[in-house]
Amino acid sequence: MPVPIDPRPLNASERAVLEHILSADFSGAAELYGQLDRTEVVALWAAGSVSVDLRVREPVQRAAMAGELVPVDAHVHDRSGDYVGELLVWTAEGATLAGLEYAWVTDEMPSALPSVEQLRVTAR
């Protein structure tokens, strides 16, 4: 159940991972990347979660993507190189940024987003 918050700009970690993921080569990447300056965090996915709902303020150049999930694999590896999860970027109908999800495979929910150095990003 999302936890609404007062809309706020992306923090440095959110911005860094989104910039990195949206730098991959896929249809709609440039438009989504161009939305970052107008993107706000409007909800947490749960108390203490680093997964967030996003909203892009108008005016905005919309992307023309098929589907709601950005077609990029953004695998997260810990400092020893082990796979610990992935980041998923969601859109509203393929047009605007709508969510950043950290799907983890560890026992404990992550308390912070990974650094860009921990990501292995490839377009699908």
Sequence and secondary structure as in RCSB ss.txt:
>XXXX:A:sequence
MPVPIDPRPLNASERAVLEHILSADFSGAAELYGQLDRTEVVALWAAGSVSVDLRVREPVQRAAMAGELVPVDAH
VHDRSGDYVGELLVWTAEGATLAGLEYAWVTDEMPSALPSVEQLRVTAR
>XXXX:A:secstr
  EEEEEEE  HHHHHHHHHHHTS  TTHHHHHHTGGGEEEEEESSTT S EEEEE SS      SSSB SEEEE
EE TTS EEEEEEEEEETTTEEEEEEEEE SSS  SS   GGGEEEEE 
